Amino acid sequence: MQDTLNLQVGSAAIFDMTMTLPAGLLPGGRFDIDPSGSPLPAGVTLTQQGLLAVSGAASGGIAAGVVFAYTEP
């Protein structure tokens, strides 16, 4: 499945990636960054629970080509 996520946030922001899951997938799985894509930019992290966090250390810019992965429980 290929979808584009356009996200604009300020520093110290948290985005819940579980809201992006398509209908029919089982909740409670694990989120990861797929190594086939680009890494997250410095200052941005993704928890296994799907929380995408932007710290004050992140700088402005565009992160293109990041591929998120989700494994159902």
CHARMM internal coordinates of N, CA and C (Angstrom, degrees):
IC EDIT
DIST 1 N 1 CA 1.4454
DIST 1 CA 1 C 1.5127
ANGL 1 N 1 CA 1 C 108.92
DIST 1 C 2 N 1.3016
ANGL 1 CA 1 C 2 N 117.65
DIHE 1 N 1 CA 1 C 2 N 131.88
DIST 2 N 2 CA 1.4595
ANGL 1 C 2 N 2 CA 123.15
DIHE 1 CA 1 C 2 N 2 CA 179.54
DIST 2 CA 2 C 1.5200
ANGL 2 N 2 CA 2 C 109.10
DIHE 1 C 2 N 2 CA 2 C -119.46
DIST 2 C 3 N 1.3030
ANGL 2 CA 2 C 3 N 115.72
DIHE 2 N 2 CA 2 C 3 N 117.49
DIST 3 N 3 CA 1.4566
ANGL 2 C 3 N 3 CA 121.81
DIHE 2 CA 2 C 3 N 3 CA 174.14
DIST 3 CA 3 C 1.5107
ANGL 3 N 3 CA 3 C 107.66
DIHE 2 C 3 N 3 CA 3 C -135.30
DIST 3 C 4 N 1.2924
ANGL 3 CA 3 C 4 N 117.03
DIHE 3 N 3 CA 3 C 4 N 154.53
DIST 4 N 4 CA 1.4528
ANGL 3 C 4 N 4 CA 122.09
DIHE 3 CA 3 C 4 N 4 CA 177.96
DIST 4 CA 4 C 1.5110
ANGL 4 N 4 CA 4 C 109.05
DIHE 3 C 4 N 4 CA 4 C -106.95
DIST 4 C 5 N 1.3156
ANGL 4 CA 4 C 5 N 115.75
DIHE 4 N 4 CA 4 C 5 N 133.70
DIST 5 N 5 CA 1.4563
ANGL 4 C 5 N 5 CA 122.09
DIHE 4 CA 4 C 5 N 5 CA 177.05
DIST 5 CA 5 C 1.5223
ANGL 5 N 5 CA 5 C 107.59
DIHE 4 C 5 N 5 CA 5 C -110.56
DIST 5 C 6 N 1.3116
ANGL 5 CA 5 C 6 N 116.65
DIHE 5 N 5 CA 5 C 6 N 113.33
DIST 6 N 6 CA 1.4550
ANGL 5 C 6 N 6 CA 121.84
DIHE 5 CA 5 C 6 N 6 CA 175.17
DIST 6 CA 6 C 1.5157
ANGL 6 N 6 CA 6 C 107.26
DIHE 5 C 6 N 6 CA 6 C -101.28
DIST 6 C 7 N 1.3193
ANGL 6 CA 6 C 7 N 116.07
DIHE 6 N 6 CA 6 C 7 N 114.77
DIST 7 N 7 CA 1.4451
ANGL 6 C 7 N 7 CA 121.36
DIHE 6 CA 6 C 7 N 7 CA -172.93
DIST 7 CA 7 C 1.5241
ANGL 7 N 7 CA 7 C 109.32
DIHE 6 C 7 N 7 CA 7 C -130.92
DIST 7 C 8 N 1.2948
ANGL 7 CA 7 C 8 N 116.49
DIHE 7 N 7 CA 7 C 8 N 124.63
DIST 8 N 8 CA 1.4604
ANGL 7 C 8 N 8 CA 121.97
DIHE 7 CA 7 C 8 N 8 CA 175.33
DIST 8 CA 8 C 1.5177
ANGL 8 N 8 CA 8 C 107.53
DIHE 7 C 8 N 8 CA 8 C -121.49
DIST 8 C 9 N 1.3233
ANGL 8 CA 8 C 9 N 115.71
DIHE 8 N 8 CA 8 C 9 N 118.08
DIST 9 N 9 CA 1.4593
ANGL 8 C 9 N 9 CA 120.48
DIHE 8 CA 8 C 9 N 9 CA -179.35
DIST 9 CA 9 C 1.5168
ANGL 9 N 9 CA 9 C 109.73
DIHE 8 C 9 N 9 CA 9 C -139.28
DIST 9 C 10 N 1.3152
ANGL 9 CA 9 C 10 N 115.30
DIHE 9 N 9 CA 9 C 10 N 161.01
DIST 10 N 10 CA 1.4528
ANGL 9 C 10 N 10 CA 120.71
DIHE 9 CA 9 C 10 N 10 CA 174.20
DIST 10 CA 10 C 1.5184
ANGL 10 N 10 CA 10 C 109.84
DIHE 9 C 10 N 10 CA 10 C -91.06
DIST 10 C 11 N 1.3214
ANGL 10 CA 10 C 11 N 115.73
DIHE 10 N 10 CA 10 C 11 N -177.06
DIST 11 N 11 CA 1.4635
ANGL 10 C 11 N 11 CA 119.70
DIHE 10 CA 10 C 11 N 11 CA 179.53
DIST 11 CA 11 C 1.5252
ANGL 11 N 11 CA 11 C 109.87
DIHE 10 C 11 N 11 CA 11 C -68.41
DIST 11 C 12 N 1.2943
ANGL 11 CA 11 C 12 N 115.18
DIHE 11 N 11 CA 11 C 12 N 155.22
DIST 12 N 12 CA 1.4703
ANGL 11 C 12 N 12 CA 123.81
DIHE 11 CA 11 C 12 N 12 CA -179.49
DIST 12 CA 12 C 1.5278
ANGL 12 N 12 CA 12 C 112.10
DIHE 11 C 12 N 12 CA 12 C 61.70
DIST 12 C 13 N 1.3247
ANGL 12 CA 12 C 13 N 117.08
DIHE 12 N 12 CA 12 C 13 N 32.75
DIST 13 N 13 CA 1.4654
ANGL 12 C 13 N 13 CA 121.45
DIHE 12 CA 12 C 13 N 13 CA 179.43
DIST 13 CA 13 C 1.5220
ANGL 13 N 13 CA 13 C 110.01
DIHE 12 C 13 N 13 CA 13 C -99.15
DIST 13 C 14 N 1.3289
ANGL 13 CA 13 C 14 N 115.86
DIHE 13 N 13 CA 13 C 14 N 152.32
DIST 14 N 14 CA 1.4622
ANGL 13 C 14 N 14 CA 122.15
DIHE 13 CA 13 C 14 N 14 CA 175.73
DIST 14 CA 14 C 1.5243
ANGL 14 N 14 CA 14 C 107.92
DIHE 13 C 14 N 14 CA 14 C -129.90
DIST 14 C 15 N 1.3393
ANGL 14 CA 14 C 15 N 116.25
DIHE 14 N 14 CA 14 C 15 N 132.81
DIST 15 N 15 CA 1.4560
ANGL 14 C 15 N 15 CA 122.54
DIHE 14 CA 14 C 15 N 15 CA 178.43
DIST 15 CA 15 C 1.5195
ANGL 15 N 15 CA 15 C 108.23
DIHE 14 C 15 N 15 CA 15 C -121.88
DIST 15 C 16 N 1.3167
ANGL 15 CA 15 C 16 N 117.34
DIHE 15 N 15 CA 15 C 16 N 128.67
DIST 16 N 16 CA 1.4609
ANGL 15 C 16 N 16 CA 123.10
DIHE 15 CA 15 C 16 N 16 CA -178.92
DIST 16 CA 16 C 1.5263
ANGL 16 N 16 CA 16 C 109.50
DIHE 15 C 16 N 16 CA 16 C -87.35
DIST 16 C 17 N 1.3255
ANGL 16 CA 16 C 17 N 116.38
DIHE 16 N 16 CA 16 C 17 N 106.46
DIST 17 N 17 CA 1.4640
ANGL 16 C 17 N 17 CA 121.61
DIHE 16 CA 16 C 17 N 17 CA -177.66
DIST 17 CA 17 C 1.5255
ANGL 17 N 17 CA 17 C 113.05
DIHE 16 C 17 N 17 CA 17 C -69.84
DIST 17 C 18 N 1.3352
ANGL 17 CA 17 C 18 N 118.08
DIHE 17 N 17 CA 17 C 18 N -15.47
DIST 18 N 18 CA 1.4655
ANGL 17 C 18 N 18 CA 119.01
DIHE 17 CA 17 C 18 N 18 CA 179.07
DIST 18 CA 18 C 1.5174
ANGL 18 N 18 CA 18 C 110.78
DIHE 17 C 18 N 18 CA 18 C -62.45
DIST 18 C 19 N 1.3311
ANGL 18 CA 18 C 19 N 117.06
DIHE 18 N 18 CA 18 C 19 N -23.53
DIST 19 N 19 CA 1.4668
ANGL 18 C 19 N 19 CA 120.50
DIHE 18 CA 18 C 19 N 19 CA 178.62
DIST 19 CA 19 C 1.5270
ANGL 19 N 19 CA 19 C 112.41
DIHE 18 C 19 N 19 CA 19 C -69.97
DIST 19 C 20 N 1.3302
ANGL 19 CA 19 C 20 N 117.24
DIHE 19 N 19 CA 19 C 20 N -12.92
DIST 20 N 20 CA 1.4647
ANGL 19 C 20 N 20 CA 120.69
DIHE 19 CA 19 C 20 N 20 CA -178.40
DIST 20 CA 20 C 1.5250
ANGL 20 N 20 CA 20 C 112.84
DIHE 19 C 20 N 20 CA 20 C -95.94
DIST 20 C 21 N 1.3394
ANGL 20 CA 20 C 21 N 116.88
DIHE 20 N 20 CA 20 C 21 N -4.81
DIST 21 N 21 CA 1.4685
ANGL 20 C 21 N 21 CA 119.29
DIHE 20 CA 20 C 21 N 21 CA -178.17
DIST 21 CA 21 C 1.5259
ANGL 21 N 21 CA 21 C 111.08
DIHE 20 C 21 N 21 CA 21 C -68.39
DIST 21 C 22 N 1.3151
ANGL 21 CA 21 C 22 N 116.90
DIHE 21 N 21 CA 21 C 22 N 135.97
DIST 22 N 22 CA 1.4583
ANGL 21 C 22 N 22 CA 119.44
DIHE 21 CA 21 C 22 N 22 CA 177.04
DIST 22 CA 22 C 1.5263
ANGL 22 N 22 CA 22 C 111.71
DIHE 21 C 22 N 22 CA 22 C -69.34
DIST 22 C 23 N 1.3059
ANGL 22 CA 22 C 23 N 115.77
DIHE 22 N 22 CA 22 C 23 N 154.96
DIST 23 N 23 CA 1.4712
ANGL 22 C 23 N 23 CA 120.95
DIHE 22 CA 22 C 23 N 23 CA 176.74
DIST 23 CA 23 C 1.5233
ANGL 23 N 23 CA 23 C 109.12
DIHE 22 C 23 N 23 CA 23 C -58.32
DIST 23 C 24 N 1.3047
ANGL 23 CA 23 C 24 N 115.63
DIHE 23 N 23 CA 23 C 24 N 143.30
DIST 24 N 24 CA 1.4582
ANGL 23 C 24 N 24 CA 120.19
DIHE 23 CA 23 C 24 N 24 CA 176.89
DIST 24 CA 24 C 1.5163
ANGL 24 N 24 CA 24 C 114.05
DIHE 23 C 24 N 24 CA 24 C 100.68
DIST 24 C 25 N 1.3392
ANGL 24 CA 24 C 25 N 117.96
DIHE 24 N 24 CA 24 C 25 N -18.62
DIST 25 N 25 CA 1.4609
ANGL 24 C 25 N 25 CA 119.08
DIHE 24 CA 24 C 25 N 25 CA 176.35
DIST 25 CA 25 C 1.5161
ANGL 25 N 25 CA 25 C 109.35
DIHE 24 C 25 N 25 CA 25 C -82.88
DIST 25 C 26 N 1.3162
ANGL 25 CA 25 C 26 N 116.03
DIHE 25 N 25 CA 25 C 26 N 142.88
DIST 26 N 26 CA 1.4537
ANGL 25 C 26 N 26 CA 120.73
DIHE 25 CA 25 C 26 N 26 CA 179.69
DIST 26 CA 26 C 1.5244
ANGL 26 N 26 CA 26 C 110.14
DIHE 25 C 26 N 26 CA 26 C -73.92
DIST 26 C 27 N 1.3263
ANGL 26 CA 26 C 27 N 117.92
DIHE 26 N 26 CA 26 C 27 N 130.49
DIST 27 N 27 CA 1.4611
ANGL 26 C 27 N 27 CA 120.24
DIHE 26 CA 26 C 27 N 27 CA 176.46
DIST 27 CA 27 C 1.5191
ANGL 27 N 27 CA 27 C 110.84
DIHE 26 C 27 N 27 CA 27 C -73.64
DIST 27 C 28 N 1.3269
ANGL 27 CA 27 C 28 N 116.51
DIHE 27 N 27 CA 27 C 28 N 163.52
DIST 28 N 28 CA 1.4607
ANGL 27 C 28 N 28 CA 121.03
DIHE 27 CA 27 C 28 N 28 CA 176.73
DIST 28 CA 28 C 1.5091
ANGL 28 N 28 CA 28 C 114.39
DIHE 27 C 28 N 28 CA 28 C 91.95
DIST 28 C 29 N 1.3256
ANGL 28 CA 28 C 29 N 116.82
DIHE 28 N 28 CA 28 C 29 N 10.23
DIST 29 N 29 CA 1.4592
ANGL 28 C 29 N 29 CA 120.92
DIHE 28 CA 28 C 29 N 29 CA 179.12
DIST 29 CA 29 C 1.5114
ANGL 29 N 29 CA 29 C 112.08
DIHE 28 C 29 N 29 CA 29 C -84.23
DIST 29 C 30 N 1.3284
ANGL 29 CA 29 C 30 N 115.67
DIHE 29 N 29 CA 29 C 30 N -165.21
DIST 30 N 30 CA 1.4613
ANGL 29 C 30 N 30 CA 121.74
DIHE 29 CA 29 C 30 N 30 CA -175.89
DIST 30 CA 30 C 1.5274
ANGL 30 N 30 CA 30 C 110.99
DIHE 29 C 30 N 30 CA 30 C -116.20
DIST 30 C 31 N 1.3210
ANGL 30 CA 30 C 31 N 115.78
DIHE 30 N 30 CA 30 C 31 N 132.68
DIST 31 N 31 CA 1.4595
ANGL 30 C 31 N 31 CA 122.85
DIHE 30 CA 30 C 31 N 31 CA 175.80
DIST 31 CA 31 C 1.5263
ANGL 31 N 31 CA 31 C 109.39
DIHE 30 C 31 N 31 CA 31 C -95.69
DIST 31 C 32 N 1.3159
ANGL 31 CA 31 C 32 N 116.39
DIHE 31 N 31 CA 31 C 32 N 146.13
DIST 32 N 32 CA 1.4619
ANGL 31 C 32 N 32 CA 123.47
DIHE 31 CA 31 C 32 N 32 CA 176.52
DIST 32 CA 32 C 1.5203
ANGL 32 N 32 CA 32 C 108.67
DIHE 31 C 32 N 32 CA 32 C -148.54
DIST 32 C 33 N 1.3192
ANGL 32 CA 32 C 33 N 114.97
DIHE 32 N 32 CA 32 C 33 N 170.93
DIST 33 N 33 CA 1.4596
ANGL 32 C 33 N 33 CA 121.98
DIHE 32 CA 32 C 33 N 33 CA 169.31
DIST 33 CA 33 C 1.5230
ANGL 33 N 33 CA 33 C 106.33
DIHE 32 C 33 N 33 CA 33 C -100.41
DIST 33 C 34 N 1.3203
ANGL 33 CA 33 C 34 N 116.66
DIHE 33 N 33 CA 33 C 34 N 122.75
DIST 34 N 34 CA 1.4610
ANGL 33 C 34 N 34 CA 121.19
DIHE 33 CA 33 C 34 N 34 CA -179.00
DIST 34 CA 34 C 1.5282
ANGL 34 N 34 CA 34 C 108.74
DIHE 33 C 34 N 34 CA 34 C -72.55
DIST 34 C 35 N 1.3456
ANGL 34 CA 34 C 35 N 117.53
DIHE 34 N 34 CA 34 C 35 N 129.51
DIST 35 N 35 CA 1.4655
ANGL 34 C 35 N 35 CA 120.07
DIHE 34 CA 34 C 35 N 35 CA -178.82
DIST 35 CA 35 C 1.5278
ANGL 35 N 35 CA 35 C 114.40
DIHE 34 C 35 N 35 CA 35 C -66.63
DIST 35 C 36 N 1.3316
ANGL 35 CA 35 C 36 N 118.12
DIHE 35 N 35 CA 35 C 36 N -9.85
DIST 36 N 36 CA 1.4684
ANGL 35 C 36 N 36 CA 120.21
DIHE 35 CA 35 C 36 N 36 CA 178.02
DIST 36 CA 36 C 1.5279
ANGL 36 N 36 CA 36 C 111.76
DIHE 35 C 36 N 36 CA 36 C -73.93
DIST 36 C 37 N 1.3305
ANGL 36 CA 36 C 37 N 116.70
DIHE 36 N 36 CA 36 C 37 N -14.47
DIST 37 N 37 CA 1.4588
ANGL 36 C 37 N 37 CA 120.96
DIHE 36 CA 36 C 37 N 37 CA -179.53
DIST 37 CA 37 C 1.5143
ANGL 37 N 37 CA 37 C 111.82
DIHE 36 C 37 N 37 CA 37 C -109.31
DIST 37 C 38 N 1.3070
ANGL 37 CA 37 C 38 N 115.37
DIHE 37 N 37 CA 37 C 38 N -170.48
DIST 38 N 38 CA 1.4626
ANGL 37 C 38 N 38 CA 122.08
DIHE 37 CA 37 C 38 N 38 CA 178.78
DIST 38 CA 38 C 1.5291
ANGL 38 N 38 CA 38 C 110.12
DIHE 37 C 38 N 38 CA 38 C -76.60
DIST 38 C 39 N 1.3341
ANGL 38 CA 38 C 39 N 117.10
DIHE 38 N 38 CA 38 C 39 N 153.95
DIST 39 N 39 CA 1.4658
ANGL 38 C 39 N 39 CA 119.16
DIHE 38 CA 38 C 39 N 39 CA 175.71
DIST 39 CA 39 C 1.5300
ANGL 39 N 39 CA 39 C 110.58
DIHE 38 C 39 N 39 CA 39 C -75.98
DIST 39 C 40 N 1.3135
ANGL 39 CA 39 C 40 N 115.32
DIHE 39 N 39 CA 39 C 40 N 163.74
DIST 40 N 40 CA 1.4592
ANGL 39 C 40 N 40 CA 119.33
DIHE 39 CA 39 C 40 N 40 CA 173.23
DIST 40 CA 40 C 1.5220
ANGL 40 N 40 CA 40 C 108.64
DIHE 39 C 40 N 40 CA 40 C -67.22
DIST 40 C 41 N 1.3177
ANGL 40 CA 40 C 41 N 117.67
DIHE 40 N 40 CA 40 C 41 N 150.06
DIST 41 N 41 CA 1.4644
ANGL 40 C 41 N 41 CA 119.55
DIHE 40 CA 40 C 41 N 41 CA 178.25
DIST 41 CA 41 C 1.5324
ANGL 41 N 41 CA 41 C 111.23
DIHE 40 C 41 N 41 CA 41 C -68.22
DIST 41 C 42 N 1.3107
ANGL 41 CA 41 C 42 N 116.03
DIHE 41 N 41 CA 41 C 42 N 161.39
DIST 42 N 42 CA 1.4633
ANGL 41 C 42 N 42 CA 121.44
DIHE 41 CA 41 C 42 N 42 CA 177.33
DIST 42 CA 42 C 1.5226
ANGL 42 N 42 CA 42 C 109.39
DIHE 41 C 42 N 42 CA 42 C -56.87
DIST 42 C 43 N 1.3227
ANGL 42 CA 42 C 43 N 116.23
DIHE 42 N 42 CA 42 C 43 N 136.96
DIST 43 N 43 CA 1.4563
ANGL 42 C 43 N 43 CA 120.98
DIHE 42 CA 42 C 43 N 43 CA 178.95
DIST 43 CA 43 C 1.5112
ANGL 43 N 43 CA 43 C 114.24
DIHE 42 C 43 N 43 CA 43 C 88.14
DIST 43 C 44 N 1.3363
ANGL 43 CA 43 C 44 N 117.49
DIHE 43 N 43 CA 43 C 44 N 0.61
DIST 44 N 44 CA 1.4646
ANGL 43 C 44 N 44 CA 121.86
DIHE 43 CA 43 C 44 N 44 CA 178.75
DIST 44 CA 44 C 1.5259
ANGL 44 N 44 CA 44 C 107.62
DIHE 43 C 44 N 44 CA 44 C -119.93
DIST 44 C 45 N 1.3299
ANGL 44 CA 44 C 45 N 116.68
DIHE 44 N 44 CA 44 C 45 N 130.40
DIST 45 N 45 CA 1.4606
ANGL 44 C 45 N 45 CA 121.16
DIHE 44 CA 44 C 45 N 45 CA -179.62
DIST 45 CA 45 C 1.5240
ANGL 45 N 45 CA 45 C 110.23
DIHE 44 C 45 N 45 CA 45 C -130.20
DIST 45 C 46 N 1.3229
ANGL 45 CA 45 C 46 N 115.49
DIHE 45 N 45 CA 45 C 46 N 158.35
DIST 46 N 46 CA 1.4577
ANGL 45 C 46 N 46 CA 122.42
DIHE 45 CA 45 C 46 N 46 CA 176.31
DIST 46 CA 46 C 1.5172
ANGL 46 N 46 CA 46 C 107.85
DIHE 45 C 46 N 46 CA 46 C -128.15
DIST 46 C 47 N 1.3406
ANGL 46 CA 46 C 47 N 117.39
DIHE 46 N 46 CA 46 C 47 N 123.49
DIST 47 N 47 CA 1.4616
ANGL 46 C 47 N 47 CA 120.49
DIHE 46 CA 46 C 47 N 47 CA 175.90
DIST 47 CA 47 C 1.5252
ANGL 47 N 47 CA 47 C 108.85
DIHE 46 C 47 N 47 CA 47 C -82.70
DIST 47 C 48 N 1.3247
ANGL 47 CA 47 C 48 N 116.15
DIHE 47 N 47 CA 47 C 48 N 161.74
DIST 48 N 48 CA 1.4586
ANGL 47 C 48 N 48 CA 120.25
DIHE 47 CA 47 C 48 N 48 CA 177.56
DIST 48 CA 48 C 1.5213
ANGL 48 N 48 CA 48 C 111.28
DIHE 47 C 48 N 48 CA 48 C -64.80
DIST 48 C 49 N 1.3280
ANGL 48 CA 48 C 49 N 117.28
DIHE 48 N 48 CA 48 C 49 N -20.81
DIST 49 N 49 CA 1.4688
ANGL 48 C 49 N 49 CA 121.62
DIHE 48 CA 48 C 49 N 49 CA 178.12
DIST 49 CA 49 C 1.5280
ANGL 49 N 49 CA 49 C 111.94
DIHE 48 C 49 N 49 CA 49 C -83.31
DIST 49 C 50 N 1.3313
ANGL 49 CA 49 C 50 N 117.78
DIHE 49 N 49 CA 49 C 50 N -5.16
DIST 50 N 50 CA 1.4500
ANGL 49 C 50 N 50 CA 120.82
DIHE 49 CA 49 C 50 N 50 CA 174.99
DIST 50 CA 50 C 1.5130
ANGL 50 N 50 CA 50 C 115.60
DIHE 49 C 50 N 50 CA 50 C 98.02
DIST 50 C 51 N 1.3288
ANGL 50 CA 50 C 51 N 117.83
DIHE 50 N 50 CA 50 C 51 N 17.27
DIST 51 N 51 CA 1.4594
ANGL 50 C 51 N 51 CA 119.60
DIHE 50 CA 50 C 51 N 51 CA 177.22
DIST 51 CA 51 C 1.5187
ANGL 51 N 51 CA 51 C 109.17
DIHE 50 C 51 N 51 CA 51 C -92.57
DIST 51 C 52 N 1.3223
ANGL 51 CA 51 C 52 N 115.51
DIHE 51 N 51 CA 51 C 52 N 117.01
DIST 52 N 52 CA 1.4582
ANGL 51 C 52 N 52 CA 123.13
DIHE 51 CA 51 C 52 N 52 CA 178.09
DIST 52 CA 52 C 1.5266
ANGL 52 N 52 CA 52 C 106.17
DIHE 51 C 52 N 52 CA 52 C -93.73
DIST 52 C 53 N 1.3283
ANGL 52 CA 52 C 53 N 116.91
DIHE 52 N 52 CA 52 C 53 N 114.96
DIST 53 N 53 CA 1.4591
ANGL 52 C 53 N 53 CA 121.22
DIHE 52 CA 52 C 53 N 53 CA -173.25
DIST 53 CA 53 C 1.5219
ANGL 53 N 53 CA 53 C 110.65
DIHE 52 C 53 N 53 CA 53 C -115.95
DIST 53 C 54 N 1.3234
ANGL 53 CA 53 C 54 N 115.29
DIHE 53 N 53 CA 53 C 54 N 136.51
DIST 54 N 54 CA 1.4571
ANGL 53 C 54 N 54 CA 122.69
DIHE 53 CA 53 C 54 N 54 CA 176.82
DIST 54 CA 54 C 1.5206
ANGL 54 N 54 CA 54 C 107.39
DIHE 53 C 54 N 54 CA 54 C -112.10
DIST 54 C 55 N 1.3248
ANGL 54 CA 54 C 55 N 116.28
DIHE 54 N 54 CA 54 C 55 N 119.32
DIST 55 N 55 CA 1.4619
ANGL 54 C 55 N 55 CA 120.16
DIHE 54 CA 54 C 55 N 55 CA -179.25
DIST 55 CA 55 C 1.5231
ANGL 55 N 55 CA 55 C 109.95
DIHE 54 C 55 N 55 CA 55 C -91.98
DIST 55 C 56 N 1.3109
ANGL 55 CA 55 C 56 N 115.44
DIHE 55 N 55 CA 55 C 56 N 171.35
DIST 56 N 56 CA 1.4587
ANGL 55 C 56 N 56 CA 120.68
DIHE 55 CA 55 C 56 N 56 CA 177.34
DIST 56 CA 56 C 1.5133
ANGL 56 N 56 CA 56 C 112.57
DIHE 55 C 56 N 56 CA 56 C -64.63
DIST 56 C 57 N 1.3510
ANGL 56 CA 56 C 57 N 117.33
DIHE 56 N 56 CA 56 C 57 N -16.18
DIST 57 N 57 CA 1.4575
ANGL 56 C 57 N 57 CA 121.73
DIHE 56 CA 56 C 57 N 57 CA -179.99
DIST 57 CA 57 C 1.5280
ANGL 57 N 57 CA 57 C 112.66
DIHE 56 C 57 N 57 CA 57 C -80.00
DIST 57 C 58 N 1.3147
ANGL 57 CA 57 C 58 N 117.50
DIHE 57 N 57 CA 57 C 58 N -10.53
DIST 58 N 58 CA 1.4714
ANGL 57 C 58 N 58 CA 120.73
DIHE 57 CA 57 C 58 N 58 CA -179.05
DIST 58 CA 58 C 1.5227
ANGL 58 N 58 CA 58 C 109.87
DIHE 57 C 58 N 58 CA 58 C -74.07
DIST 58 C 59 N 1.3089
ANGL 58 CA 58 C 59 N 115.85
DIHE 58 N 58 CA 58 C 59 N 143.60
DIST 59 N 59 CA 1.4620
ANGL 58 C 59 N 59 CA 119.99
DIHE 58 CA 58 C 59 N 59 CA 176.25
DIST 59 CA 59 C 1.5173
ANGL 59 N 59 CA 59 C 109.38
DIHE 58 C 59 N 59 CA 59 C -107.54
DIST 59 C 60 N 1.3025
ANGL 59 CA 59 C 60 N 116.28
DIHE 59 N 59 CA 59 C 60 N 159.48
DIST 60 N 60 CA 1.4630
ANGL 59 C 60 N 60 CA 120.86
DIHE 59 CA 59 C 60 N 60 CA 179.59
DIST 60 CA 60 C 1.5131
ANGL 60 N 60 CA 60 C 111.38
DIHE 59 C 60 N 60 CA 60 C -66.27
DIST 60 C 61 N 1.3019
ANGL 60 CA 60 C 61 N 115.99
DIHE 60 N 60 CA 60 C 61 N 152.26
DIST 61 N 61 CA 1.4487
ANGL 60 C 61 N 61 CA 120.10
DIHE 60 CA 60 C 61 N 61 CA 178.80
DIST 61 CA 61 C 1.5105
ANGL 61 N 61 CA 61 C 111.27
DIHE 60 C 61 N 61 CA 61 C 156.61
DIST 61 C 62 N 1.3105
ANGL 61 CA 61 C 62 N 114.56
DIHE 61 N 61 CA 61 C 62 N -169.66
DIST 62 N 62 CA 1.4588
ANGL 61 C 62 N 62 CA 121.81
DIHE 61 CA 61 C 62 N 62 CA -179.24
DIST 62 CA 62 C 1.5152
ANGL 62 N 62 CA 62 C 108.20
DIHE 61 C 62 N 62 CA 62 C -119.74
DIST 62 C 63 N 1.3178
ANGL 62 CA 62 C 63 N 115.89
DIHE 62 N 62 CA 62 C 63 N 132.53
DIST 63 N 63 CA 1.4618
ANGL 62 C 63 N 63 CA 121.82
DIHE 62 CA 62 C 63 N 63 CA 174.66
DIST 63 CA 63 C 1.5200
ANGL 63 N 63 CA 63 C 107.09
DIHE 62 C 63 N 63 CA 63 C -110.71
DIST 63 C 64 N 1.3024
ANGL 63 CA 63 C 64 N 116.61
DIHE 63 N 63 CA 63 C 64 N 103.75
DIST 64 N 64 CA 1.4567
ANGL 63 C 64 N 64 CA 121.31
DIHE 63 CA 63 C 64 N 64 CA -178.93
DIST 64 CA 64 C 1.5200
ANGL 64 N 64 CA 64 C 109.65
DIHE 63 C 64 N 64 CA 64 C -106.60
DIST 64 C 65 N 1.3109
ANGL 64 CA 64 C 65 N 116.42
DIHE 64 N 64 CA 64 C 65 N 145.33
DIST 65 N 65 CA 1.4525
ANGL 64 C 65 N 65 CA 121.61
DIHE 64 CA 64 C 65 N 65 CA 173.77
DIST 65 CA 65 C 1.5130
ANGL 65 N 65 CA 65 C 115.32
DIHE 64 C 65 N 65 CA 65 C 86.45
DIST 65 C 66 N 1.3363
ANGL 65 CA 65 C 66 N 118.08
DIHE 65 N 65 CA 65 C 66 N 9.40
DIST 66 N 66 CA 1.4576
ANGL 65 C 66 N 66 CA 120.46
DIHE 65 CA 65 C 66 N 66 CA 176.62
DIST 66 CA 66 C 1.5277
ANGL 66 N 66 CA 66 C 107.79
DIHE 65 C 66 N 66 CA 66 C -74.77
DIST 66 C 67 N 1.3242
ANGL 66 CA 66 C 67 N 116.89
DIHE 66 N 66 CA 66 C 67 N 129.77
DIST 67 N 67 CA 1.4573
ANGL 66 C 67 N 67 CA 121.96
DIHE 66 CA 66 C 67 N 67 CA -179.47
DIST 67 CA 67 C 1.5276
ANGL 67 N 67 CA 67 C 108.05
DIHE 66 C 67 N 67 CA 67 C -113.04
DIST 67 C 68 N 1.3300
ANGL 67 CA 67 C 68 N 116.37
DIHE 67 N 67 CA 67 C 68 N 118.46
DIST 68 N 68 CA 1.4511
ANGL 67 C 68 N 68 CA 121.24
DIHE 67 CA 67 C 68 N 68 CA 178.50
DIST 68 CA 68 C 1.5205
ANGL 68 N 68 CA 68 C 108.93
DIHE 67 C 68 N 68 CA 68 C -92.14
DIST 68 C 69 N 1.3218
ANGL 68 CA 68 C 69 N 115.87
DIHE 68 N 68 CA 68 C 69 N 143.05
DIST 69 N 69 CA 1.4578
ANGL 68 C 69 N 69 CA 122.24
DIHE 68 CA 68 C 69 N 69 CA 178.50
DIST 69 CA 69 C 1.5232
ANGL 69 N 69 CA 69 C 109.06
DIHE 68 C 69 N 69 CA 69 C -120.74
DIST 69 C 70 N 1.3271
ANGL 69 CA 69 C 70 N 116.47
DIHE 69 N 69 CA 69 C 70 N 147.80
DIST 70 N 70 CA 1.4517
ANGL 69 C 70 N 70 CA 122.40
DIHE 69 CA 69 C 70 N 70 CA 177.26
DIST 70 CA 70 C 1.5155
ANGL 70 N 70 CA 70 C 107.96
DIHE 69 C 70 N 70 CA 70 C -135.24
DIST 70 C 71 N 1.3294
ANGL 70 CA 70 C 71 N 115.74
DIHE 70 N 70 CA 70 C 71 N 128.27
DIST 71 N 71 CA 1.4594
ANGL 70 C 71 N 71 CA 121.60
DIHE 70 CA 70 C 71 N 71 CA 177.22
DIST 71 CA 71 C 1.5060
ANGL 71 N 71 CA 71 C 107.91
DIHE 70 C 71 N 71 CA 71 C -112.00
DIST 71 C 72 N 1.3282
ANGL 71 CA 71 C 72 N 116.47
DIHE 71 N 71 CA 71 C 72 N 121.89
DIST 72 N 72 CA 1.4554
ANGL 71 C 72 N 72 CA 120.57
DIHE 71 CA 71 C 72 N 72 CA 179.47
DIST 72 CA 72 C 1.5260
ANGL 72 N 72 CA 72 C 110.81
DIHE 71 C 72 N 72 CA 72 C -67.62
DIST 72 C 73 N 1.3469
ANGL 72 CA 72 C 73 N 116.26
DIHE 72 N 72 CA 72 C 73 N 151.11
DIST 73 N 73 CA 1.4686
ANGL 72 C 73 N 73 CA 118.75
DIHE 72 CA 72 C 73 N 73 CA 179.72
DIST 73 CA 73 C 1.5155
ANGL 73 N 73 CA 73 C 111.84
DIHE 72 C 73 N 73 CA 73 C -67.57
END
COOR INIT
IC SEED 1 N 1 CA 1 C
IC BUILD
